[in-house]
């Protein structure tokens, strides 16, 4: 899961070496925290949040397929 989101995020940004994903477990939910370089925040969020919404949808779908609840947070 982590590698999947990391791959997608690295394709979106100009500074792929600064993409970091941290995993955290809250209750029964896996939370993935995506950190990118400051100039690349807009590329990960997208216009009106569409890219972020699409990333979250992918994470939820992959998580559901593996039987887990997964959330994606984009951290400044």
mmCIF file of the N, C-alpha and C atoms, coordinates in Angstrom:
data_MODEL
# 
_entry.id   MODEL 
# 
loop_
_atom_site.group_PDB 
_atom_site.id 
_atom_site.type_symbol 
_atom_site.label_atom_id 
_atom_site.label_alt_id 
_atom_site.label_comp_id 
_atom_site.label_asym_id 
_atom_site.label_entity_id 
_atom_site.label_seq_id 
_atom_site.pdbx_PDB_ins_code 
_atom_site.Cartn_x 
_atom_site.Cartn_y 
_atom_site.Cartn_z 
_atom_site.occupancy 
_atom_site.B_iso_or_equiv 
_atom_site.pdbx_formal_charge 
_atom_site.auth_seq_id 
_atom_site.auth_comp_id 
_atom_site.auth_asym_id 
_atom_site.auth_atom_id 
_atom_site.pdbx_PDB_model_num 
ATOM 1   N N  . UNK A 1 1  ? 0.834   -1.194 0.000   1.00 0.00 ? 1  UNK A N  1 
ATOM 2   C CA . UNK A 1 1  ? 0.000   0.000  0.000   1.00 0.00 ? 1  UNK A CA 1 
ATOM 3   C C  . UNK A 1 1  ? 0.876   1.255  0.000   1.00 0.00 ? 1  UNK A C  1 
ATOM 4   N N  . UNK A 1 2  ? 1.837   1.287  0.913   1.00 0.00 ? 2  UNK A N  1 
ATOM 5   C CA . UNK A 1 2  ? 2.721   2.432  1.041   1.00 0.00 ? 2  UNK A CA 1 
ATOM 6   C C  . UNK A 1 2  ? 3.507   2.647  -0.259  1.00 0.00 ? 2  UNK A C  1 
ATOM 7   N N  . UNK A 1 3  ? 4.013   1.576  -0.836  1.00 0.00 ? 3  UNK A N  1 
ATOM 8   C CA . UNK A 1 3  ? 4.803   1.659  -2.055  1.00 0.00 ? 3  UNK A CA 1 
ATOM 9   C C  . UNK A 1 3  ? 3.951   2.137  -3.231  1.00 0.00 ? 3  UNK A C  1 
ATOM 10  N N  . UNK A 1 4  ? 2.697   1.724  -3.250  1.00 0.00 ? 4  UNK A N  1 
ATOM 11  C CA . UNK A 1 4  ? 1.765   2.109  -4.303  1.00 0.00 ? 4  UNK A CA 1 
ATOM 12  C C  . UNK A 1 4  ? 1.560   3.627  -4.319  1.00 0.00 ? 4  UNK A C  1 
ATOM 13  N N  . UNK A 1 5  ? 1.250   4.191  -3.180  1.00 0.00 ? 5  UNK A N  1 
ATOM 14  C CA . UNK A 1 5  ? 1.022   5.636  -3.078  1.00 0.00 ? 5  UNK A CA 1 
ATOM 15  C C  . UNK A 1 5  ? 2.324   6.402  -3.311  1.00 0.00 ? 5  UNK A C  1 
ATOM 16  N N  . UNK A 1 6  ? 3.417   5.867  -2.817  1.00 0.00 ? 6  UNK A N  1 
ATOM 17  C CA . UNK A 1 6  ? 4.717   6.517  -3.017  1.00 0.00 ? 6  UNK A CA 1 
ATOM 18  C C  . UNK A 1 6  ? 5.044   6.606  -4.513  1.00 0.00 ? 6  UNK A C  1 
ATOM 19  N N  . UNK A 1 7  ? 4.793   5.531  -5.251  1.00 0.00 ? 7  UNK A N  1 
ATOM 20  C CA . UNK A 1 7  ? 5.044   5.517  -6.691  1.00 0.00 ? 7  UNK A CA 1 
ATOM 21  C C  . UNK A 1 7  ? 4.194   6.579  -7.396  1.00 0.00 ? 7  UNK A C  1 
ATOM 22  N N  . UNK A 1 8  ? 2.923   6.637  -7.075  1.00 0.00 ? 8  UNK A N  1 
ATOM 23  C CA . UNK A 1 8  ? 2.031   7.604  -7.713  1.00 0.00 ? 8  UNK A CA 1 
ATOM 24  C C  . UNK A 1 8  ? 2.453   9.031  -7.373  1.00 0.00 ? 8  UNK A C  1 
ATOM 25  N N  . UNK A 1 9  ? 2.757   9.285  -6.113  1.00 0.00 ? 9  UNK A N  1 
ATOM 26  C CA . UNK A 1 9  ? 3.148   10.628 -5.687  1.00 0.00 ? 9  UNK A CA 1 
ATOM 27  C C  . UNK A 1 9  ? 4.442   11.062 -6.378  1.00 0.00 ? 9  UNK A C  1 
ATOM 28  N N  . UNK A 1 10 ? 5.384   10.149 -6.516  1.00 0.00 ? 10 UNK A N  1 
ATOM 29  C CA . UNK A 1 10 ? 6.651   10.501 -7.172  1.00 0.00 ? 10 UNK A CA 1 
ATOM 30  C C  . UNK A 1 10 ? 6.455   10.846 -8.641  1.00 0.00 ? 10 UNK A C  1 
ATOM 31  N N  . UNK A 1 11 ? 5.442   10.282 -9.280  1.00 0.00 ? 11 UNK A N  1 
ATOM 32  C CA . UNK A 1 11 ? 5.152   10.601 -10.675 1.00 0.00 ? 11 UNK A CA 1 
ATOM 33  C C  . UNK A 1 11 ? 4.513   11.981 -10.819 1.00 0.00 ? 11 UNK A C  1 
ATOM 34  N N  . UNK A 1 12 ? 3.883   12.474 -9.761  1.00 0.00 ? 12 UNK A N  1 
ATOM 35  C CA . UNK A 1 12 ? 3.175   13.754 -9.818  1.00 0.00 ? 12 UNK A CA 1 
ATOM 36  C C  . UNK A 1 12 ? 4.065   14.960 -9.544  1.00 0.00 ? 12 UNK A C  1 
ATOM 37  N N  . UNK A 1 13 ? 5.106   14.806 -8.743  1.00 0.00 ? 13 UNK A N  1 
ATOM 38  C CA . UNK A 1 13 ? 5.882   15.938 -8.245  1.00 0.00 ? 13 UNK A CA 1 
ATOM 39  C C  . UNK A 1 13 ? 7.152   16.184 -9.051  1.00 0.00 ? 13 UNK A C  1 
ATOM 40  N N  . UNK A 1 14 ? 7.740   17.378 -8.847  1.00 0.00 ? 14 UNK A N  1 
ATOM 41  C CA . UNK A 1 14 ? 9.011   17.729 -9.494  1.00 0.00 ? 14 UNK A CA 1 
ATOM 42  C C  . UNK A 1 14 ? 10.215  17.248 -8.691  1.00 0.00 ? 14 UNK A C  1 
ATOM 43  N N  . UNK A 1 15 ? 10.034  17.063 -7.385  1.00 0.00 ? 15 UNK A N  1 
ATOM 44  C CA . UNK A 1 15 ? 11.124  16.631 -6.505  1.00 0.00 ? 15 UNK A CA 1 
ATOM 45  C C  . UNK A 1 15 ? 10.768  15.292 -5.869  1.00 0.00 ? 15 UNK A C  1 
ATOM 46  N N  . UNK A 1 16 ? 10.867  14.199 -6.640  1.00 0.00 ? 16 UNK A N  1 
ATOM 47  C CA . UNK A 1 16 ? 10.446  12.895 -6.117  1.00 0.00 ? 16 UNK A CA 1 
ATOM 48  C C  . UNK A 1 16 ? 11.294  12.387 -4.954  1.00 0.00 ? 16 UNK A C  1 
ATOM 49  N N  . UNK A 1 17 ? 12.503  12.894 -4.815  1.00 0.00 ? 17 UNK A N  1 
ATOM 50  C CA . UNK A 1 17 ? 13.358  12.451 -3.709  1.00 0.00 ? 17 UNK A CA 1 
ATOM 51  C C  . UNK A 1 17 ? 12.849  12.948 -2.357  1.00 0.00 ? 17 UNK A C  1 
ATOM 52  N N  . UNK A 1 18 ? 11.946  13.926 -2.355  1.00 0.00 ? 18 UNK A N  1 
ATOM 53  C CA . UNK A 1 18 ? 11.403  14.464 -1.113  1.00 0.00 ? 18 UNK A CA 1 
ATOM 54  C C  . UNK A 1 18 ? 10.059  13.854 -0.719  1.00 0.00 ? 18 UNK A C  1 
ATOM 55  N N  . UNK A 1 19 ? 9.598   12.855 -1.444  1.00 0.00 ? 19 UNK A N  1 
ATOM 56  C CA . UNK A 1 19 ? 8.333   12.191 -1.117  1.00 0.00 ? 19 UNK A CA 1 
ATOM 57  C C  . UNK A 1 19 ? 8.573   11.212 0.031   1.00 0.00 ? 19 UNK A C  1 
ATOM 58  N N  . UNK A 1 20 ? 7.831   11.406 1.119   1.00 0.00 ? 20 UNK A N  1 
ATOM 59  C CA . UNK A 1 20 ? 7.943   10.543 2.293   1.00 0.00 ? 20 UNK A CA 1 
ATOM 60  C C  . UNK A 1 20 ? 6.536   10.134 2.715   1.00 0.00 ? 20 UNK A C  1 
ATOM 61  N N  . UNK A 1 21 ? 6.379   8.848  3.010   1.00 0.00 ? 21 UNK A N  1 
ATOM 62  C CA . UNK A 1 21 ? 5.091   8.357  3.493   1.00 0.00 ? 21 UNK A CA 1 
ATOM 63  C C  . UNK A 1 21 ? 5.304   7.655  4.819   1.00 0.00 ? 21 UNK A C  1 
ATOM 64  N N  . UNK A 1 22 ? 4.555   8.091  5.812   1.00 0.00 ? 22 UNK A N  1 
ATOM 65  C CA . UNK A 1 22 ? 4.609   7.479  7.139   1.00 0.00 ? 22 UNK A CA 1 
ATOM 66  C C  . UNK A 1 22 ? 3.309   6.733  7.390   1.00 0.00 ? 22 UNK A C  1 
ATOM 67  N N  . UNK A 1 23 ? 3.418   5.583  8.036   1.00 0.00 ? 23 UNK A N  1 
ATOM 68  C CA . UNK A 1 23 ? 2.237   4.794  8.378   1.00 0.00 ? 23 UNK A CA 1 
ATOM 69  C C  . UNK A 1 23 ? 1.942   4.948  9.860   1.00 0.00 ? 23 UNK A C  1 
ATOM 70  N N  . UNK A 1 24 ? 0.676   5.080  10.171  1.00 0.00 ? 24 UNK A N  1 
ATOM 71  C CA . UNK A 1 24 ? 0.247   5.211  11.560  1.00 0.00 ? 24 UNK A CA 1 
ATOM 72  C C  . UNK A 1 24 ? -1.056  4.443  11.719  1.00 0.00 ? 24 UNK A C  1 
ATOM 73  N N  . UNK A 1 25 ? -1.216  3.779  12.838  1.00 0.00 ? 25 UNK A N  1 
ATOM 74  C CA . UNK A 1 25 ? -2.439  3.034  13.085  1.00 0.00 ? 25 UNK A CA 1 
ATOM 75  C C  . UNK A 1 25 ? -3.251  3.739  14.166  1.00 0.00 ? 25 UNK A C  1 
ATOM 76  N N  . UNK A 1 26 ? -4.487  4.077  13.831  1.00 0.00 ? 26 UNK A N  1 
ATOM 77  C CA . UNK A 1 26 ? -5.421  4.680  14.780  1.00 0.00 ? 26 UNK A CA 1 
ATOM 78  C C  . UNK A 1 26 ? -6.630  3.770  14.858  1.00 0.00 ? 26 UNK A C  1 
ATOM 79  N N  . UNK A 1 27 ? -6.923  3.283  16.049  1.00 0.00 ? 27 UNK A N  1 
ATOM 80  C CA . UNK A 1 27 ? -8.007  2.314  16.238  1.00 0.00 ? 27 UNK A CA 1 
ATOM 81  C C  . UNK A 1 27 ? -7.780  1.136  15.291  1.00 0.00 ? 27 UNK A C  1 
ATOM 82  N N  . UNK A 1 28 ? -8.679  0.924  14.356  1.00 0.00 ? 28 UNK A N  1 
ATOM 83  C CA . UNK A 1 28 ? -8.506  -0.162 13.391  1.00 0.00 ? 28 UNK A CA 1 
ATOM 84  C C  . UNK A 1 28 ? -8.253  0.376  11.986  1.00 0.00 ? 28 UNK A C  1 
ATOM 85  N N  . UNK A 1 29 ? -7.803  1.629  11.915  1.00 0.00 ? 29 UNK A N  1 
ATOM 86  C CA . UNK A 1 29 ? -7.598  2.269  10.620  1.00 0.00 ? 29 UNK A CA 1 
ATOM 87  C C  . UNK A 1 29 ? -6.119  2.556  10.397  1.00 0.00 ? 29 UNK A C  1 
ATOM 88  N N  . UNK A 1 30 ? -5.651  2.279  9.203   1.00 0.00 ? 30 UNK A N  1 
ATOM 89  C CA . UNK A 1 30 ? -4.286  2.603  8.814   1.00 0.00 ? 30 UNK A CA 1 
ATOM 90  C C  . UNK A 1 30 ? -4.301  3.991  8.188   1.00 0.00 ? 30 UNK A C  1 
ATOM 91  N N  . UNK A 1 31 ? -3.484  4.894  8.714   1.00 0.00 ? 31 UNK A N  1 
ATOM 92  C CA . UNK A 1 31 ? -3.406  6.255  8.202   1.00 0.00 ? 31 UNK A CA 1 
ATOM 93  C C  . UNK A 1 31 ? -2.049  6.427  7.531   1.00 0.00 ? 31 UNK A C  1 
ATOM 94  N N  . UNK A 1 32 ? -2.070  6.784  6.253   1.00 0.00 ? 32 UNK A N  1 
ATOM 95  C CA . UNK A 1 32 ? -0.848  7.065  5.512   1.00 0.00 ? 32 UNK A CA 1 
ATOM 96  C C  . UNK A 1 32 ? -0.690  8.571  5.433   1.00 0.00 ? 32 UNK A C  1 
ATOM 97  N N  . UNK A 1 33 ? 0.457   9.074  5.902   1.00 0.00 ? 33 UNK A N  1 
ATOM 98  C CA . UNK A 1 33 ? 0.727   10.509 5.879   1.00 0.00 ? 33 UNK A CA 1 
ATOM 99  C C  . UNK A 1 33 ? 1.731   10.790 4.774   1.00 0.00 ? 33 UNK A C  1 
ATOM 100 N N  . UNK A 1 34 ? 1.298   11.550 3.777   1.00 0.00 ? 34 UNK A N  1 
ATOM 101 C CA . UNK A 1 34 ? 2.112   11.875 2.617   1.00 0.00 ? 34 UNK A CA 1 
ATOM 102 C C  . UNK A 1 34 ? 2.745   13.244 2.804   1.00 0.00 ? 34 UNK A C  1 
ATOM 103 N N  . UNK A 1 35 ? 4.077   13.281 2.718   1.00 0.00 ? 35 UNK A N  1 
ATOM 104 C CA . UNK A 1 35 ? 4.803   14.542 2.808   1.00 0.00 ? 35 UNK A CA 1 
ATOM 105 C C  . UNK A 1 35 ? 5.581   14.738 1.518   1.00 0.00 ? 35 UNK A C  1 
ATOM 106 N N  . UNK A 1 36 ? 5.469   15.939 0.949   1.00 0.00 ? 36 UNK A N  1 
ATOM 107 C CA . UNK A 1 36 ? 6.213   16.290 -0.258  1.00 0.00 ? 36 UNK A CA 1 
ATOM 108 C C  . UNK A 1 36 ? 6.871   17.647 -0.034  1.00 0.00 ? 36 UNK A C  1 
ATOM 109 N N  . UNK A 1 37 ? 7.752   18.048 -0.949  1.00 0.00 ? 37 UNK A N  1 
ATOM 110 C CA . UNK A 1 37 ? 8.394   19.357 -0.861  1.00 0.00 ? 37 UNK A CA 1 
ATOM 111 C C  . UNK A 1 37 ? 7.330   20.450 -0.970  1.00 0.00 ? 37 UNK A C  1 
ATOM 112 N N  . UNK A 1 38 ? 7.574   21.572 -0.331  1.00 0.00 ? 38 UNK A N  1 
ATOM 113 C CA . UNK A 1 38 ? 6.600   22.666 -0.285  1.00 0.00 ? 38 UNK A CA 1 
ATOM 114 C C  . UNK A 1 38 ? 6.117   23.110 -1.675  1.00 0.00 ? 38 UNK A C  1 
ATOM 115 N N  . UNK A 1 39 ? 7.003   23.252 -2.677  1.00 0.00 ? 39 UNK A N  1 
ATOM 116 C CA . UNK A 1 39 ? 6.501   23.667 -3.999  1.00 0.00 ? 39 UNK A CA 1 
ATOM 117 C C  . UNK A 1 39 ? 5.609   22.629 -4.682  1.00 0.00 ? 39 UNK A C  1 
ATOM 118 N N  . UNK A 1 40 ? 5.669   21.384 -4.239  1.00 0.00 ? 40 UNK A N  1 
ATOM 119 C CA . UNK A 1 40 ? 4.902   20.313 -4.874  1.00 0.00 ? 40 UNK A CA 1 
ATOM 120 C C  . UNK A 1 40 ? 3.551   20.038 -4.216  1.00 0.00 ? 40 UNK A C  1 
ATOM 121 N N  . UNK A 1 41 ? 3.234   20.742 -3.147  1.00 0.00 ? 41 UNK A N  1 
ATOM 122 C CA . UNK A 1 41 ? 1.967   20.515 -2.439  1.00 0.00 ? 41 UNK A CA 1 
ATOM 123 C C  . UNK A 1 41 ? 0.787   20.707 -3.394  1.00 0.00 ? 41 UNK A C  1 
ATOM 124 N N  . UNK A 1 42 ? 0.827   21.752 -4.187  1.00 0.00 ? 42 UNK A N  1 
ATOM 125 C CA . UNK A 1 42 ? -0.269  22.040 -5.111  1.00 0.00 ? 42 UNK A CA 1 
ATOM 126 C C  . UNK A 1 42 ? -0.473  20.955 -6.154  1.00 0.00 ? 42 UNK A C  1 
ATOM 127 N N  . UNK A 1 43 ? 0.610   20.324 -6.572  1.00 0.00 ? 43 UNK A N  1 
ATOM 128 C CA . UNK A 1 43 ? 0.498   19.263 -7.574  1.00 0.00 ? 43 UNK A CA 1 
ATOM 129 C C  . UNK A 1 43 ? -0.146  18.021 -6.988  1.00 0.00 ? 43 UNK A C  1 
ATOM 130 N N  . UNK A 1 44 ? 0.097   17.762 -5.712  1.00 0.00 ? 44 UNK A N  1 
ATOM 131 C CA . UNK A 1 44 ? -0.492  16.592 -5.063  1.00 0.00 ? 44 UNK A CA 1 
ATOM 132 C C  . UNK A 1 44 ? -1.963  16.842 -4.731  1.00 0.00 ? 44 UNK A C  1 
ATOM 133 N N  . UNK A 1 45 ? -2.291  18.080 -4.398  1.00 0.00 ? 45 UNK A N  1 
ATOM 134 C CA . UNK A 1 45 ? -3.678  18.409 -4.063  1.00 0.00 ? 45 UNK A CA 1 
ATOM 135 C C  . UNK A 1 45 ? -4.505  18.592 -5.338  1.00 0.00 ? 45 UNK A C  1 
ATOM 136 N N  . UNK A 1 46 ? -3.959  19.286 -6.335  1.00 0.00 ? 46 UNK A N  1 
ATOM 137 C CA . UNK A 1 46 ? -4.664  19.479 -7.602  1.00 0.00 ? 46 UNK A CA 1 
ATOM 138 C C  . UNK A 1 46 ? -5.697  20.583 -7.536  1.00 0.00 ? 46 UNK A C  1 
ATOM 139 N N  . UNK A 1 47 ? -6.262  20.902 -8.683  1.00 0.00 ? 47 UNK A N  1 
ATOM 140 C CA . UNK A 1 47 ? -7.291  21.943 -8.737  1.00 0.00 ? 47 UNK A CA 1 
ATOM 141 C C  . UNK A 1 47 ? -8.527  21.471 -8.003  1.00 0.00 ? 47 UNK A C  1 
ATOM 142 N N  . UNK A 1 48 ? -8.993  22.297 -7.089  1.00 0.00 ? 48 UNK A N  1 
ATOM 143 C CA . UNK A 1 48 ? -10.172 22.011 -6.269  1.00 0.00 ? 48 UNK A CA 1 
ATOM 144 C C  . UNK A 1 48 ? -10.054 20.685 -5.520  1.00 0.00 ? 48 UNK A C  1 
ATOM 145 N N  . UNK A 1 49 ? -8.820  20.215 -5.314  1.00 0.00 ? 49 UNK A N  1 
ATOM 146 C CA . UNK A 1 49 ? -8.601  18.999 -4.539  1.00 0.00 ? 49 UNK A CA 1 
ATOM 147 C C  . UNK A 1 49 ? -8.894  17.713 -5.282  1.00 0.00 ? 49 UNK A C  1 
ATOM 148 N N  . UNK A 1 50 ? -8.993  17.796 -6.588  1.00 0.00 ? 50 UNK A N  1 
ATOM 149 C CA . UNK A 1 50 ? -9.364  16.613 -7.370  1.00 0.00 ? 50 UNK A CA 1 
ATOM 150 C C  . UNK A 1 50 ? -8.302  15.517 -7.326  1.00 0.00 ? 50 UNK A C  1 
ATOM 151 N N  . UNK A 1 51 ? -7.032  15.895 -7.395  1.00 0.00 ? 51 UNK A N  1 
ATOM 152 C CA . UNK A 1 51 ? -5.969  14.888 -7.355  1.00 0.00 ? 51 UNK A CA 1 
ATOM 153 C C  . UNK A 1 51 ? -5.931  14.223 -5.985  1.00 0.00 ? 51 UNK A C  1 
ATOM 154 N N  . UNK A 1 52 ? -6.048  15.018 -4.929  1.00 0.00 ? 52 UNK A N  1 
ATOM 155 C CA . UNK A 1 52 ? -6.073  14.458 -3.579  1.00 0.00 ? 52 UNK A CA 1 
ATOM 156 C C  . UNK A 1 52 ? -7.261  13.530 -3.392  1.00 0.00 ? 52 UNK A C  1 
ATOM 157 N N  . UNK A 1 53 ? -8.401  13.918 -3.921  1.00 0.00 ? 53 UNK A N  1 
ATOM 158 C CA . UNK A 1 53 ? -9.595  13.080 -3.832  1.00 0.00 ? 53 UNK A CA 1 
ATOM 159 C C  . UNK A 1 53 ? -9.382  11.754 -4.561  1.00 0.00 ? 53 UNK A C  1 
ATOM 160 N N  . UNK A 1 54 ? -8.759  11.820 -5.736  1.00 0.00 ? 54 UNK A N  1 
ATOM 161 C CA . UNK A 1 54 ? -8.486  10.603 -6.509  1.00 0.00 ? 54 UNK A CA 1 
ATOM 162 C C  . UNK A 1 54 ? -7.513  9.696  -5.760  1.00 0.00 ? 54 UNK A C  1 
ATOM 163 N N  . UNK A 1 55 ? -6.473  10.280 -5.162  1.00 0.00 ? 55 UNK A N  1 
ATOM 164 C CA . UNK A 1 55 ? -5.519  9.484  -4.375  1.00 0.00 ? 55 UNK A CA 1 
ATOM 165 C C  . UNK A 1 55 ? -6.218  8.807  -3.200  1.00 0.00 ? 55 UNK A C  1 
ATOM 166 N N  . UNK A 1 56 ? -7.069  9.536  -2.525  1.00 0.00 ? 56 UNK A N  1 
ATOM 167 C CA . UNK A 1 56 ? -7.795  8.966  -1.381  1.00 0.00 ? 56 UNK A CA 1 
ATOM 168 C C  . UNK A 1 56 ? -8.738  7.853  -1.827  1.00 0.00 ? 56 UNK A C  1 
ATOM 169 N N  . UNK A 1 57 ? -9.349  8.019  -2.988  1.00 0.00 ? 57 UNK A N  1 
ATOM 170 C CA . UNK A 1 57 ? -10.229 6.984  -3.521  1.00 0.00 ? 57 UNK A CA 1 
ATOM 171 C C  . UNK A 1 57 ? -9.444  5.716  -3.829  1.00 0.00 ? 57 UNK A C  1 
ATOM 172 N N  . UNK A 1 58 ? -8.267  5.866  -4.438  1.00 0.00 ? 58 UNK A N  1 
ATOM 173 C CA . UNK A 1 58 ? -7.419  4.709  -4.725  1.00 0.00 ? 58 UNK A CA 1 
ATOM 174 C C  . UNK A 1 58 ? -6.991  3.995  -3.452  1.00 0.00 ? 58 UNK A C  1 
ATOM 175 N N  . UNK A 1 59 ? -6.605  4.769  -2.447  1.00 0.00 ? 59 UNK A N  1 
ATOM 176 C CA . UNK A 1 59 ? -6.180  4.183  -1.170  1.00 0.00 ? 59 UNK A CA 1 
ATOM 177 C C  . UNK A 1 59 ? -7.328  3.416  -0.531  1.00 0.00 ? 59 UNK A C  1 
ATOM 178 N N  . UNK A 1 60 ? -8.514  3.999  -0.539  1.00 0.00 ? 60 UNK A N  1 
ATOM 179 C CA . UNK A 1 60 ? -9.664  3.325  0.057   1.00 0.00 ? 60 UNK A CA 1 
ATOM 180 C C  . UNK A 1 60 ? -10.012 2.045  -0.695  1.00 0.00 ? 60 UNK A C  1 
ATOM 181 N N  . UNK A 1 61 ? -9.926  2.084  -2.029  1.00 0.00 ? 61 UNK A N  1 
ATOM 182 C CA . UNK A 1 61 ? -10.259 0.903  -2.824  1.00 0.00 ? 61 UNK A CA 1 
ATOM 183 C C  . UNK A 1 61 ? -9.265  -0.227 -2.591  1.00 0.00 ? 61 UNK A C  1 
ATOM 184 N N  . UNK A 1 62 ? -7.984  0.097  -2.587  1.00 0.00 ? 62 UNK A N  1 
ATOM 185 C CA . UNK A 1 62 ? -6.961  -0.928 -2.351  1.00 0.00 ? 62 UNK A CA 1 
ATOM 186 C C  . UNK A 1 62 ? -7.076  -1.466 -0.931  1.00 0.00 ? 62 UNK A C  1 
ATOM 187 N N  . UNK A 1 63 ? -7.350  -0.596 0.017   1.00 0.00 ? 63 UNK A N  1 
ATOM 188 C CA . UNK A 1 63 ? -7.520  -1.027 1.403   1.00 0.00 ? 63 UNK A CA 1 
ATOM 189 C C  . UNK A 1 63 ? -8.725  -1.929 1.578   1.00 0.00 ? 63 UNK A C  1 
ATOM 190 N N  . UNK A 1 64 ? -9.810  -1.572 0.931   1.00 0.00 ? 64 UNK A N  1 
ATOM 191 C CA . UNK A 1 64 ? -11.025 -2.386 1.034   1.00 0.00 ? 64 UNK A CA 1 
ATOM 192 C C  . UNK A 1 64 ? -10.809 -3.771 0.440   1.00 0.00 ? 64 UNK A C  1 
ATOM 193 N N  . UNK A 1 65 ? -10.057 -3.821 -0.638  1.00 0.00 ? 65 UNK A N  1 
ATOM 194 C CA . UNK A 1 65 ? -9.772  -5.103 -1.276  1.00 0.00 ? 65 UNK A CA 1 
ATOM 195 C C  . UNK A 1 65 ? -8.959  -6.013 -0.344  1.00 0.00 ? 65 UNK A C  1 
ATOM 196 N N  . UNK A 1 66 ? -8.081  -5.410 0.455   1.00 0.00 ? 66 UNK A N  1 
ATOM 197 C CA . UNK A 1 66 ? -7.279  -6.203 1.391   1.00 0.00 ? 66 UNK A CA 1 
ATOM 198 C C  . UNK A 1 66 ? -7.958  -6.323 2.756   1.00 0.00 ? 66 UNK A C  1 
ATOM 199 N N  . UNK A 1 67 ? -9.156  -5.773 2.898   1.00 0.00 ? 67 UNK A N  1 
ATOM 200 C CA . UNK A 1 67 ? -9.919  -5.917 4.138   1.00 0.00 ? 67 UNK A CA 1 
ATOM 201 C C  . UNK A 1 67 ? -9.521  -4.955 5.239   1.00 0.00 ? 67 UNK A C  1 
ATOM 202 N N  . UNK A 1 68 ? -8.952  -3.810 4.880   1.00 0.00 ? 68 UNK A N  1 
ATOM 203 C CA . UNK A 1 68 ? -8.522  -2.816 5.875   1.00 0.00 ? 68 UNK A CA 1 
ATOM 204 C C  . UNK A 1 68 ? -9.154  -1.470 5.572   1.00 0.00 ? 68 UNK A C  1 
ATOM 205 N N  . UNK A 1 69 ? -9.293  -0.671 6.608   1.00 0.00 ? 69 UNK A N  1 
ATOM 206 C CA . UNK A 1 69 ? -9.721  0.712  6.436   1.00 0.00 ? 69 UNK A CA 1 
ATOM 207 C C  . UNK A 1 69 ? -8.442  1.544  6.367   1.00 0.00 ? 69 UNK A C  1 
ATOM 208 N N  . UNK A 1 70 ? -8.332  2.320  5.302   1.00 0.00 ? 70 UNK A N  1 
ATOM 209 C CA . UNK A 1 70 ? -7.130  3.110  5.082   1.00 0.00 ? 70 UNK A CA 1 
ATOM 210 C C  . UNK A 1 70 ? -7.521  4.541  4.756   1.00 0.00 ? 70 UNK A C  1 
ATOM 211 N N  . UNK A 1 71 ? -6.763  5.495  5.305   1.00 0.00 ? 71 UNK A N  1 
ATOM 212 C CA . UNK A 1 71 ? -6.990  6.905  5.026   1.00 0.00 ? 71 UNK A CA 1 
ATOM 213 C C  . UNK A 1 71 ? -5.672  7.537  4.584   1.00 0.00 ? 71 UNK A C  1 
ATOM 214 N N  . UNK A 1 72 ? -5.744  8.580  3.787   1.00 0.00 ? 72 UNK A N  1 
ATOM 215 C CA . UNK A 1 72 ? -4.567  9.301  3.314   1.00 0.00 ? 72 UNK A CA 1 
ATOM 216 C C  . UNK A 1 72 ? -4.643  10.732 3.796   1.00 0.00 ? 72 UNK A C  1 
ATOM 217 N N  . UNK A 1 73 ? -3.575  11.190 4.440   1.00 0.00 ? 73 UNK A N  1 
ATOM 218 C CA . UNK A 1 73 ? -3.463  12.585 4.857   1.00 0.00 ? 73 UNK A CA 1 
ATOM 219 C C  . UNK A 1 73 ? -2.299  13.211 4.117   1.00 0.00 ? 73 UNK A C  1 
ATOM 220 N N  . UNK A 1 74 ? -2.500  14.407 3.610   1.00 0.00 ? 74 UNK A N  1 
ATOM 221 C CA . UNK A 1 74 ? -1.421  15.141 2.955   1.00 0.00 ? 74 UNK A CA 1 
ATOM 222 C C  . UNK A 1 74 ? -0.940  16.191 3.954   1.00 0.00 ? 74 UNK A C  1 
ATOM 223 N N  . UNK A 1 75 ? 0.319   16.069 4.360   1.00 0.00 ? 75 UNK A N  1 
ATOM 224 C CA . UNK A 1 75 ? 0.886   16.920 5.408   1.00 0.00 ? 75 UNK A CA 1 
ATOM 225 C C  . UNK A 1 75 ? 1.733   17.994 4.783   1.00 0.00 ? 75 UNK A C  1 
ATOM 226 N N  . UNK A 1 76 ? 1.583   19.232 5.273   1.00 0.00 ? 76 UNK A N  1 
ATOM 227 C CA . UNK A 1 76 ? 2.416   20.345 4.779   1.00 0.00 ? 76 UNK A CA 1 
ATOM 228 C C  . UNK A 1 76 ? 3.854   20.132 5.185   1.00 0.00 ? 76 UNK A C  1 
# 
